[in-house]
Amino acid sequence: MENEKSTESVQPKEKLNLRSCMSGSYRYGSICSEPEDSMLSSAESNNISPRKAYVAVAVLCYVNLLNYMDRYTIAGVLLSIQQYFNISDSTSGLLQTVFICSFMLLAPVFGYLGDRYNRKLIMVVGLIAWIITTLGSSFITNEYFWVLVLMRALVGTGEASYVTIAPTIIGDLFTGTKRTLMISFFYIFIPVGSGLGYILGATIASATGDWRWALRLNPILGGLGLILVVFLIPNPPRGASETEGAACMESTTYLEDIKYLLRNRSFVWSSLGVTAMAFVTGALAFWTPTFLSRARVLQNITPPCIKEPCDPSDSYIFGAITVVTGIIGVFIGTYISRKLRDRVPNADPLICAVGMLSSSPCLFIAIVLAGNSIPATYTCIGIGETLLSLNWAILADILLYVVIPTRRATAEALQIMVCHLLGDAGSPYLLGAISDALSKVKPDSPDWRFRSLEYSMLLCPFIGVLGGLFFLLTALYIKADRKAVEMLIKGETQVQDESTEGSA
C-alpha cells in the first residue's frame, strides 16, 4: 500500500504500456523508436568492459574541462576586452549573455535528438562546431565587436550538444554508488575548468600582450578531445545500467516527455533550485575578477587600467580559489550524500539547500568587505564557493534517478534551458546594466565605479536564499518520485488511470 501511494502521488496520470520485447525485456510507450539502433546498442553494450567505461568517463571529463575553460576565459581577460573594444559593463556582460542564450535555446533540440538518435555522433558534430567557432572568435579586430558577439553565440552550439548528452551516457554506463562517484568526477571539472579558464586566459594574454591568444588554446586542446571522443566513447543503450542491458525501452513523443517532466515535482523544484544557483554562479564568475580589480584601485593598491593587457592578479587568485574550492566542495558533497542517502531518503536536496542557504551570507559579507580588505573578501569567497560546490554532482545525480532513462536527455535539456533562461543568461548583463545605471550618478569617480558594481552584485546572495528554499521543496517529493522510477524500470509499475477514473 505504501508503494502504491508513493507512485500515485508522483505520476497519477502517466499511462504505461509494458510489453514483451527482445530477450524477454520490455518497452516503454506505444511507439517503437529505432529498433535497429536498439539491437546494435545492446550488442555494443555487451562489449563495454569496466575498463572501457572508466576510460569513457575520463574522456568525457576532459572535454567537460575544456568546455568550462572556454566559458570563463573571456571573464579572465574581461578588463583587456573592455579596453580593446572600449565597451561598458552592460555591453561586456552581453558577451556571456548571448553565449548562454544560444546554449539555452539549442539544449532542447539536442535533448530531443539525444533521447532518440546516436548520442556519440551528436557530440562529435557539436564538438566540431565548437572548435571552429571558438577559434574563429580569436581573430576579431576592434572594429567588429558585433562579430565577436555573434561568434560567442555560435560557440553555445557545441556546448549544448555535449553538456546535454554526456551525463546521460555516464548514467547508462554505471549505476548506484558507482554512478554517483563517476558523476561527481564529471562535475568536478565545472569549477576546475572555470578556474583554469581565468588562470590560463590571463596568463596567455599577459605573456603575448594580446587577449585573443587566450581564446586559441581551447580549440587546440579541443581537437585532441574530438579524436578521443571518436575512438573511445561508446554509445550504450538507454537504461542499460539499470536493466543490465536487457531492456529496450521505447521513446515516446516529445509532448508526452514534457508533460511527464512537468508532473515530476522533484524535477520541477530542483530545476528551479539549479536556476537560482546558475544566476548566482554565473554573475559572480563573470564579474568577480573585475570587481576585485576595482577594489584594488579604490584602496590605491593598483592604478586604473588604461591600456590592455590589464593587471591579471585577480584572475589568477580567483581562478585558483575556484579550482581548489570546487574540488573540495564536490568531494565533500558526494561523501556526505553517500553516507546519508541510505538513512535519509531526501538527503540530496537537503544538502543542496544547506549549501545554498549557508553560502549566501558568506557571499554577502565578501561583497561588503571588498572595499576595505581584499584578503578577507577572498576568504569569504572561498567559503561561499565551497558551499555552493557541494551541489554540482548531487544535482546531476538527482536528475538521473528521478527521471526514466528514455527521457533523461530531454530532462537535461529542459533543465539547462530553464536554468539559463532565468539564471546565468541574464545575470551578467543584468548586473552590468545595474552598474552602468548607478555609475551615471558620478561617471568620473573611480570610487563610485566600484560602488555601482558592488551594489549590483548584492542581488546574488538574495537569489541564493531563494534557491535554498526551492531545494527544501524538492526534499518533500524526492522519495516518492525516485521510487516511481525504480518501479517502472523493474516493470512493476501499475497503470493509475483506471483507479483515478474509477474514483472520479
C-alpha positions, 0 to 999 in steps of 0.5 A: 500500500505504501508503494502504491501511494508513493507512485500515485502521488508522483505520476497519477496520470502517466499511462504505461504500456509494458510489453514483451520485447527482445530477450524477454525485456520490455518497452516503454510507450506505444511507439517503437523508436529505432529498433535497429539502433536498439539491437546494435546498442545492446550488442555494443553494450555487451562489449563495454568492459569496466575498463572501457567505461572508466576510460569513457568517463575520463574522456568525457571529463576532459572535454567537460574541462575544456568546455568550462575553460572556454566559458570563463576565459573571456571573464579572465581577460574581461578588463583587456576586452573592455579596453580593446573594444572600449565597451561598458559593463552592460555591453561586456556582460552581453558577451556571456549573455548571448553565449548562454542564450544560444546554449539555452535555446539549442539544449532542447533540440539536442535533448530531443535528438539525444533521447532518440538518435546516436548520442556519440555522433551528436557530440562529435558534430557539436564538438566540431562546431565548437572548435571552429567557432571558438577559434574563429572568435580569436581573430576579431579586430576592434572594429567588429565587436558585433562579430565577436558577439555573434561568434560567442553565440555560435560557440553555445552550439557545441556546448549544448550538444555535449553538456546535454548528452554526456551525463546521460551516457555516464548514467547508462554506463554505471549505476548506484554508488558507482554512478554517483562517484563517476558523476561527481568526477564529471562535475568536478571539472565545472569549477576546475575548468572555470578556474583554469579558464581565468588562470590560463586566459590571463596568463596567455594574454599577459605573456603575448600582450594580446587577449585573443591568444587566450581564446586559441588554446581551447580549440587546440586542446579541443581537437585532441578531445574530438579524436578521443571522443571518436575512438573511445566513447561508446554509445550504450543503450538507454537504461542499460545500467539499470536493466543490465542491458536487457531492456529496450525501452521505447521513446515516446513523443516529445509532448508526452516527455514534457508533460511527464517532466512537468508532473515530476515535482522533484524535477520541477523544484530542483530545476528551479533550485539549479536556476537560482544557483546558475544566476548566482554562479554565473554573475559572480564568475563573470564579474568577480575578477573585475570587481576585485580589480576595482577594489584594488584601485579604490584602496590605491593598491593598483592604478586604473587600467588604461591600456590592455593587457590589464593587471591579471592578479585577480584572475589568477587568485580567483581562478585558483580559489575556484579550482581548489574550492570546487574540488573540495566542495564536490568531494565533500558533497558526494561523501556526505550524500553517500553516507546519508542517502541510505538513512535519509531518503531526501538527503540530496536536496537537503544538502543542496539547500544547506549549501545554498542557504549557508553560502549566501551570507558568506557571499554577502559579507565578501561583497561588503568587505571588498572595499576595505580588505581584499584578503578577507573578501577572498576568504569569504569567497572561498567559503561561499564557493565551497558551499555552493560546490557541494551541489554540482554532482548531487544535482546531476545525480538527482536528475538521473534517478528521478527521471526514466532513462528514455527521457533523461536527455530531454530532462537535461535539456529542459533543465539547462534551458530553464536554468539559463533562461532565468539564471546565468543568461541574464545575470551578467548583463543584468548586473552590468546594466545595474552598474552602468545605471548607478555609475551615471550618478558620478561617471568620473569617480573611480570610487563610485565605479566600484560602488555601482558594481558592488551594489549590483552584485548584492542581488546574488546572495538574495537569489541564493536564499531563494534557491535554498528554499526551492531545494527544501521543496524538492526534499518533500517529493524526492522519495516518492518520485525516485521510487516511481522510477525504480518501479517502472524500470523493474516493470512493476509499475501499475497503470493509475488511470483506471483507479483515478477514473474509477474514483472520479 
